[in-house]
């Protein structure tokens, strides 16, 4: 497999260091609110990468952190009158529900920052012992001047004005430190804030230290893959590299994979613009979750994705057509041998699908392979030219593709009793040659989103594509 490595700025051959198990870390959510669809895109790319790695035959240990202590979680829990744990538990549960709604497979581990404070303290002590950190008024800071490689991931060197401005903006604590670019490993306790005991006094961890401590606790000092949004490259991921390699003296991450931003209707998401969307918003408005998954996969992960409701409508139509295709295959009963032409088409589709996955996780191309095959086969399906053997081969391909794509499997569902009675009445009207009444019923069901199709096997129903 070939992946773009942010560190080297080029596409490189990827394989796990031990040849068998991929050790992968994904930057997870800060559980102070419901995740928006931009966040969900990043988590979905991580899911697609894990699925692809497994599809290609590797084992995967994927760790996704849960940030449950920081300025936002503390402030929001105070406003709600809840303890930090109760408040973050609630939003963690909602986050895990959202992952399930989008069929994002569970990570191997979801470590919470507050449950790994001892590991963070040990890591900070190593940095102090190795001369990479210093104590100031009960806080501990990483000394950027002690790590010459700082800035190689992002290209933003610590001496630049850009770096100084970013640190001033992202970490505006009043604590004393030697240089504005030095970042907090441990923050001295403030009144009425949660805190933990440490050798430097009560306090809480800085943001970046949790990822280094927890990733290394579960995956070892060197990770095969680290995944996150492009907004995390600087300074968060630069900080992770500095503190991890400063403590161990070993390479921290072999491949860095970063997901581009999502915008809505051509603009950055903003509550003031009224285009701030969450998965829950969209589901409550009646959109099919798998259509949302499909829409979030329509751009390659290194390209910006423009999310629109019209695009979501198109994803819904495409998905319903795909599901109907699979349903029609299930209904085929005609005996016969496999078609040689279809066998060639399937072999080509299998090859193209895997090639797309191996080509820097080209999910849009992989999806195109599936829909191209559907378009190729549909005429023969409509003419009832496929055998049960052909149908089984096609369904096996769809099942293989769905191990990665995750939106093909579906439940056709059932009809309510009133609709079933109308269909039965229409059948009786057709037998009685009362075609006017039969047409009336068909039109009434169409208004309800149910399409009836009269085939040689009998009448079948499907959901309307429009």
Secondary structure as GFF3:
##gff-version 3
##sequence-region A 1 466
A	DSSP	beta_strand	2	5	.	.	.	ID=ss1
A	DSSP	beta_strand	10	13	.	.	.	ID=ss2
A	DSSP	beta_strand	21	26	.	.	.	ID=ss3
A	DSSP	alpha_helix	37	55	.	.	.	ID=ss4
A	DSSP	beta_strand	59	64	.	.	.	ID=ss5
A	DSSP	alpha_helix	71	80	.	.	.	ID=ss6
A	DSSP	alpha_helix	84	101	.	.	.	ID=ss7
A	DSSP	three_ten_helix	113	115	.	.	.	ID=ss8
A	DSSP	alpha_helix	117	129	.	.	.	ID=ss9
A	DSSP	beta_strand	133	136	.	.	.	ID=ss10
A	DSSP	beta_strand	139	142	.	.	.	ID=ss11
A	DSSP	three_ten_helix	144	146	.	.	.	ID=ss12
A	DSSP	alpha_helix	161	170	.	.	.	ID=ss13
A	DSSP	beta_strand	183	188	.	.	.	ID=ss14
A	DSSP	beta_strand	203	205	.	.	.	ID=ss15
A	DSSP	alpha_helix	207	219	.	.	.	ID=ss16
A	DSSP	beta_strand	223	229	.	.	.	ID=ss17
A	DSSP	three_ten_helix	230	232	.	.	.	ID=ss18
A	DSSP	pi_helix	233	237	.	.	.	ID=ss19
A	DSSP	alpha_helix	238	248	.	.	.	ID=ss20
A	DSSP	beta_strand	253	259	.	.	.	ID=ss21
A	DSSP	beta_strand	262	264	.	.	.	ID=ss22
A	DSSP	three_ten_helix	271	273	.	.	.	ID=ss23
A	DSSP	alpha_helix	279	284	.	.	.	ID=ss24
A	DSSP	alpha_helix	289	296	.	.	.	ID=ss25
A	DSSP	beta_strand	305	307	.	.	.	ID=ss26
A	DSSP	alpha_helix	309	331	.	.	.	ID=ss27
A	DSSP	alpha_helix	340	358	.	.	.	ID=ss28
A	DSSP	alpha_helix	363	382	.	.	.	ID=ss29
A	DSSP	alpha_helix	388	405	.	.	.	ID=ss30
A	DSSP	alpha_helix	417	431	.	.	.	ID=ss31
A	DSSP	alpha_helix	435	447	.	.	.	ID=ss32
A	DSSP	beta_strand	450	455	.	.	.	ID=ss33
A	DSSP	beta_strand	458	463	.	.	.	ID=ss34
###
